[in-house]
Amino acid sequence: MVTIEFEVSQQCRNCHEQLTTSLCTFDKLNEDISLSKNDDDTCVSITFHNHNEERLSLAFSTVSAVMTNFTLKHYLTSWLETVVRDRFYFQGTEEVEDIVALTREIISGEHEDLHLDFGMNELQRELYLLFRGMIEETESFSFESFLQFRLRNMKKDLTEAVEIAIDEYKMEQDYQLMVESCRQYLVQKPPLYSEVHVVLNDTPVSMYDTDGERFTLPHILRMLDDEVAFDGSLPVSERIISPLVSMAPERVYLYSDEGQANILRTLLAIFQERICICEEPYPEHE
């Protein structure tokens, strides 16, 4: 038998409920495992009845897996919130929630472009092995002490994930600020051209006016407005956003393929209804 001690009665009840619910789905284990909770909701006791090595190992594995799921379900979000607030000093409710949600997405592998040395599977595996060791080797343990002292390495990993999420969050905030600034600029700026044709497939990207005349680099330089020079770190030949916004065209015709998703997203966000995505190639490129 192993007894898990809790300092908070609600934690004890939640744990007992999840163990009961989960173990009920394993018919054979009902004979091998029994659960009990004391009257003051401070302890959950798990008794293993079958001492056959294979059946006992299965019982240990199942209880460890349920405790892993219980812990991540009830504590992962609060752990991440603590890191965001106490380690990185974000206090606003909305920004904390956004960073925590982004961190969970990164851990779950939803952002393949962001490198992390571990994922949800690794977290679950590490936590499972820690519970397995405690359940096999001890007769009782404090759940709070287990979380505080046994999970130090895991919480270091979570801090790394939060740091990556914060960097991504800040970049997204800067991106949204840039988009909104460009939108406001377009509202106030009189159009220099009625339409501009942008061939994103070209290297570098080429732009044409209504008459099919290609904009040269000197021409682009003369039109650039420092107010919207968000891509100023790039060579002029590689800039797309600031020249287009500086022109403030009434209509932007885009010629692209599937490999230009990021710039398409940005141009659509800035120019909105002014954008027209063309399926046919630009006439000069047929």
C-alpha atoms as one frame of an Amber mdcrd trajectory, in Angstrom:
protein
   0.000   0.000   0.000   1.110   3.551  -0.692  -0.424   6.658   0.871  -0.298
  10.070  -0.776  -0.618  12.947   1.678  -2.137  16.302   0.739  -2.088  19.688
   2.452  -5.132  20.949   0.551  -8.323  18.916   0.874  -9.575  19.849  -2.596
  -6.389  18.438  -4.117  -6.996  15.220  -2.225 -10.579  14.951  -3.463  -9.546
  15.732  -7.044  -6.836  13.091  -6.959  -9.116  10.447  -5.493 -11.805  11.244
  -8.059  -9.432  10.979 -11.011  -7.888   7.747  -9.762 -11.336   6.246  -9.221
 -12.624   7.336 -12.629  -9.524   6.223 -14.517  -9.129   2.862 -12.812 -12.763
   2.008 -13.493 -11.891   1.825 -17.186  -9.565  -1.128 -16.483 -11.776  -4.059
 -15.522  -8.934  -6.417 -14.604  -7.286  -3.844 -12.358 -10.395  -3.465 -10.199
  -9.405  -6.722  -8.543  -5.771  -5.691  -8.107  -6.148  -2.128  -6.799  -8.380
  -0.534  -4.203  -8.606   3.114  -3.227  -9.565   4.864  -0.026  -9.654   8.434
   1.234  -9.650   9.457   4.880 -12.493  11.476   6.359 -10.659  14.796   6.570
  -9.578  14.611   2.912  -5.837  14.692   3.522  -4.757  11.235   2.340  -5.426
   8.892  -0.562  -4.386   5.290   0.035  -3.742   2.867  -2.813  -3.641  -0.828
  -1.980  -2.166  -3.379  -4.387  -3.663  -6.842  -3.856  -2.034  -8.964  -6.539
   1.654  -9.723  -5.987   2.192 -11.468  -9.277   5.167  -9.624 -10.757   3.518
  -8.904 -14.111   0.169  -7.852 -12.631   1.851  -5.721  -9.965   3.996  -3.978
 -12.580   0.874  -3.217 -14.621  -0.831  -1.801 -11.513   2.180   0.409 -10.718
   2.324   1.629 -14.324  -1.376   2.453 -14.433  -1.410   4.374 -11.159   1.754
   6.255 -12.164   0.200   7.203 -15.518  -2.991   8.433 -13.845  -1.016  10.497
 -11.320   1.008  11.972 -14.197  -2.134  13.021 -16.040  -3.689  14.361 -12.841
  -0.630  16.473 -12.035  -0.253  17.989 -15.510  -3.984  18.622 -15.767  -4.227
  20.477 -12.463  -0.783  22.074 -12.079   0.937  22.715 -15.411  -0.905  25.977
 -16.049  -0.281  27.287 -12.523   3.416  26.358 -12.752   3.735  28.286 -15.996
   1.851  31.271 -14.557   4.232  31.337 -11.589   7.264  31.378 -13.886   5.787
  34.149 -16.041   4.936  36.317 -13.035   7.799  35.616 -10.616  10.713  34.990
 -12.969   9.882  37.336 -15.844   7.705  39.859 -13.961   4.673  39.965 -16.242
   1.651  40.901 -14.137  -1.193  41.802 -16.499  -3.842  39.078 -16.531  -4.278
  39.056 -20.301  -0.568  39.017 -21.139   0.100  36.248 -18.596  -2.721  34.159
 -20.057  -1.435  34.742 -23.593   2.131  33.736 -22.697   0.987  30.647 -20.793
  -1.231  29.567 -23.701   1.646  30.088 -26.138   4.008  28.112 -23.888   1.586
  25.185 -23.789   1.333  25.282 -27.577   5.126  25.244 -27.903   5.458  22.322
 -25.471   2.737  20.453 -27.380   4.689  20.872 -30.618   2.270  23.241 -32.345
   5.098  25.617 -33.344   7.555  23.549 -35.358   9.661  26.617 -36.154  10.473
  27.130 -32.446  13.185  24.818 -31.116  12.699  23.216 -27.719  14.784  20.346
 -26.347  11.716  18.622 -24.903   8.002  18.337 -25.536   4.852  17.118 -23.841
   5.838  13.482 -24.344   9.147  14.052 -22.550   7.404  15.895 -19.699   4.926
  13.078 -19.282   7.677  10.459 -19.392   9.814  12.242 -16.800   6.883  12.754
 -14.449   5.699   9.183 -14.938   9.112   7.759 -13.965   9.245   9.938 -10.861
   5.801   8.765  -9.735   6.669   5.168 -10.588   9.747   5.341  -8.377   7.827
   6.838  -5.452   4.961   4.359  -5.693   7.277   1.345  -5.902   9.791   2.397
  -3.236   7.842   4.202  -0.504   4.847   3.492   1.690   3.794   7.157   1.885
   4.847  10.516   0.512   3.738  14.131   0.581   2.335  15.290  -2.738   3.431
  18.911  -2.090   6.977  17.842  -1.218   7.065  15.663  -4.316   6.108  18.654
  -6.481   8.568  20.962  -4.762  11.682  18.796  -4.602  11.359  16.040  -7.203
  10.322  18.269 -10.104  13.160  20.798 -10.039  14.621  19.660 -13.362  11.202
  19.659 -14.975  10.511  23.184 -13.779  13.844  24.323 -15.244  12.648  22.935
 -18.574   9.365  24.796 -18.198  11.267  28.023 -17.518  13.147  27.504 -20.794
   9.845  27.015 -22.621   8.385  30.174 -21.071  11.456  32.159 -22.125  11.024
  31.036 -25.732   7.302  31.847 -25.554   8.016  35.342 -24.210  10.437  36.063
 -27.054   7.804  34.933 -29.551   5.095  36.900 -27.733   7.152  40.106 -27.871
   7.852  39.620 -31.568   4.149  39.114 -32.213   3.341  42.277 -30.244   5.890
  44.221 -32.312   4.444  42.699 -35.464   0.887  43.738 -34.559   2.104  47.257
 -33.717   3.812  47.470 -37.106   0.678  46.285 -38.907  -1.527  48.781 -37.093
   0.915  51.643 -37.742   0.920  50.808 -41.443  -2.879  50.699 -41.532  -3.117
  54.110 -39.906  -0.542  55.479 -42.338  -2.589  54.211 -45.299  -5.726  55.884
 -43.949  -4.006  59.274 -43.856  -1.687  59.041 -46.874  -3.020  60.031 -50.321
  -2.332  57.254 -52.867   0.716  57.803 -55.066  -0.511  55.110 -57.469  -3.900
  53.691 -58.311  -2.465  50.192 -58.473   0.821  48.360 -57.960   1.628  44.836
 -59.176   3.949  42.841 -56.883   5.634  39.668 -58.151   6.677  37.860 -54.971
   8.168  34.941 -56.893  10.942  37.136 -58.279  14.298  37.362 -56.509  14.419
  40.114 -55.487  10.696  40.892 -55.476   9.702  43.118 -58.378   7.010  45.811
 -58.458   5.261  47.378 -61.455   3.021  50.398 -61.906  -0.247  50.591 -63.843
   1.579  50.882 -67.165   3.779  47.844 -66.516   6.879  49.911 -65.743   9.112
  48.251 -63.173  10.055  50.337 -60.146  13.829  50.781 -60.063  15.853  50.912
 -56.844  16.524  54.669 -57.154  12.785  55.244 -57.665  11.947  53.138 -54.601
  14.546  55.010 -52.527  13.012  58.365 -53.441   9.540  57.203 -52.365  10.495
  55.574 -49.067   8.975  57.283 -46.049  10.987  56.925 -42.829   7.709  56.798
 -40.898   7.072  53.263 -42.182  10.646  51.992 -42.540   9.978  48.851 -40.482
  12.158  46.710 -42.740  14.969  49.260 -42.779  17.564  46.676 -41.717  17.171
  44.943 -45.093  18.869  46.041 -48.299  16.567  48.225 -50.403  16.373  45.477
 -53.029  14.828  43.114 -50.462  12.314  45.502 -48.926   8.657  44.889 -49.697
   6.513  46.378 -46.944   7.947  49.905 -46.611   7.991  50.672 -50.373   4.433
  49.437 -50.815   3.080  51.298 -47.809   4.948  54.455 -48.871   3.214  54.254
 -52.269  -0.168  53.779 -50.551  -1.723  52.285 -53.699  -5.489  52.020 -53.978
  -5.062  48.444 -55.202  -2.261  45.893 -54.762  -2.098  42.916 -57.109  -0.037
  40.039 -55.734   1.523  37.294 -57.824   2.819  34.492 -55.636   3.048  30.781
 -54.908   2.600  28.772 -51.730   6.147  29.490 -50.571   5.366  33.109 -49.681
   2.890  32.511 -46.847   4.504  34.851 -44.291   4.754  37.923 -46.490   1.271
  37.234 -47.871  -0.093  37.174 -44.350   1.558  40.512 -43.561   0.447  42.254
 -46.749  -3.120  41.005 -46.290  -3.105  42.250 -42.695  -1.895  45.706 -43.735
  -3.714  46.347 -47.010  -6.822  44.262 -46.283  -9.480  44.971 -48.949  -6.933
  46.677 -51.199  -5.272  43.325 -51.889  -6.043  41.173 -54.914  -4.279  37.809
 -55.161  -3.769  36.817 -58.794  -3.745  33.177 -59.844  -2.268  33.877 -63.283
   1.362  35.025 -63.621   2.135  38.670 -64.238   2.091  39.308 -68.012   5.801
  40.079 -68.140   6.504  36.632 -66.646   4.329  34.439 -68.854
